[in-house]
Amino acid sequence: MDSAEKTPMGSELWSVFDFARRYRLTVREQNRLLMLFGPVATAADLLSNARRNQLI
């Protein structure tokens, strides 16, 4: 069994910096996520807590 099959979806760890860059978050939002979670958090936590401004 692969390690990818063992871990539930969204439980992989992400760098907050990489997440902010990938989802085009503002520096202010990146700093807020850093204060909440530190430099690393699960994908599920980041996705559920990130706020993104409307681009349109």
CYANA upper distance limits for C-alpha pairs under 8 A (distance plus 0.5 A):
  1 MET  CA      5 GLU  CA      7.02
  1 MET  CA      6 LYS  CA      7.84
  2 ASP  CA      6 LYS  CA      7.21
  3 SER  CA      7 THR  CA      7.04
  7 THR  CA     11 SER  CA      7.15
  7 THR  CA     12 GLU  CA      7.97
 10 GLY  CA     42 THR  CA      6.99
 10 GLY  CA     43 ALA  CA      5.43
 10 GLY  CA     44 ALA  CA      5.15
 11 SER  CA     42 THR  CA      5.74
 11 SER  CA     43 ALA  CA      6.60
 11 SER  CA     44 ALA  CA      6.93
 12 GLU  CA     42 THR  CA      5.97
 12 GLU  CA     43 ALA  CA      6.52
 13 LEU  CA     40 VAL  CA      6.88
 13 LEU  CA     41 ALA  CA      5.87
 13 LEU  CA     42 THR  CA      4.90
 13 LEU  CA     43 ALA  CA      6.65
 14 TRP  CA     18 ASP  CA      7.66
 14 TRP  CA     19 PHE  CA      7.20
 14 TRP  CA     40 VAL  CA      6.08
 14 TRP  CA     41 ALA  CA      6.05
 14 TRP  CA     42 THR  CA      6.34
 14 TRP  CA     43 ALA  CA      6.53
 15 SER  CA     19 PHE  CA      6.69
 15 SER  CA     39 PRO  CA      6.40
 15 SER  CA     40 VAL  CA      5.13
 15 SER  CA     41 ALA  CA      7.17
 16 VAL  CA     20 ALA  CA      6.57
 16 VAL  CA     30 GLN  CA      7.58
 16 VAL  CA     33 LEU  CA      7.52
 16 VAL  CA     34 LEU  CA      7.13
 16 VAL  CA     38 GLY  CA      8.24
 16 VAL  CA     39 PRO  CA      5.98
 16 VAL  CA     40 VAL  CA      6.11
 16 VAL  CA     41 ALA  CA      7.30
 16 VAL  CA     46 LEU  CA      8.28
 17 PHE  CA     21 ARG  CA      6.76
 17 PHE  CA     30 GLN  CA      7.56
 17 PHE  CA     39 PRO  CA      7.87
 18 ASP  CA     22 ARG  CA      6.53
 19 PHE  CA     23 TYR  CA      6.60
 19 PHE  CA     46 LEU  CA      8.29
 20 ALA  CA     24 ARG  CA      6.18
 20 ALA  CA     25 LEU  CA      5.40
 20 ALA  CA     26 THR  CA      7.97
 20 ALA  CA     30 GLN  CA      6.34
 21 ARG  CA     25 LEU  CA      7.00
 25 LEU  CA     29 GLU  CA      6.60
 25 LEU  CA     30 GLN  CA      6.91
 25 LEU  CA     51 ARG  CA      8.44
 25 LEU  CA     52 ARG  CA      6.78
 26 THR  CA     30 GLN  CA      6.70
 27 VAL  CA     31 ASN  CA      6.60
 28 ARG  CA     32 ARG  CA      6.79
 29 GLU  CA     33 LEU  CA      6.79
 29 GLU  CA     50 ALA  CA      7.82
 29 GLU  CA     51 ARG  CA      7.51
 29 GLU  CA     52 ARG  CA      8.49
 30 GLN  CA     34 LEU  CA      6.71
 31 ASN  CA     35 MET  CA      6.70
 32 ARG  CA     36 LEU  CA      6.81
 33 LEU  CA     37 PHE  CA      6.51
 33 LEU  CA     38 GLY  CA      7.83
 33 LEU  CA     46 LEU  CA      8.04
 33 LEU  CA     49 ASN  CA      8.25
 33 LEU  CA     50 ALA  CA      7.76
 34 LEU  CA     38 GLY  CA      5.06
 34 LEU  CA     39 PRO  CA      6.30
 37 PHE  CA     41 ALA  CA      6.47
 41 ALA  CA     45 ASP  CA      7.10
 41 ALA  CA     46 LEU  CA      7.12
 42 THR  CA     46 LEU  CA      6.86
 43 ALA  CA     47 LEU  CA      6.54
 44 ALA  CA     48 SER  CA      6.57
 45 ASP  CA     49 ASN  CA      6.58
 46 LEU  CA     50 ALA  CA      6.29
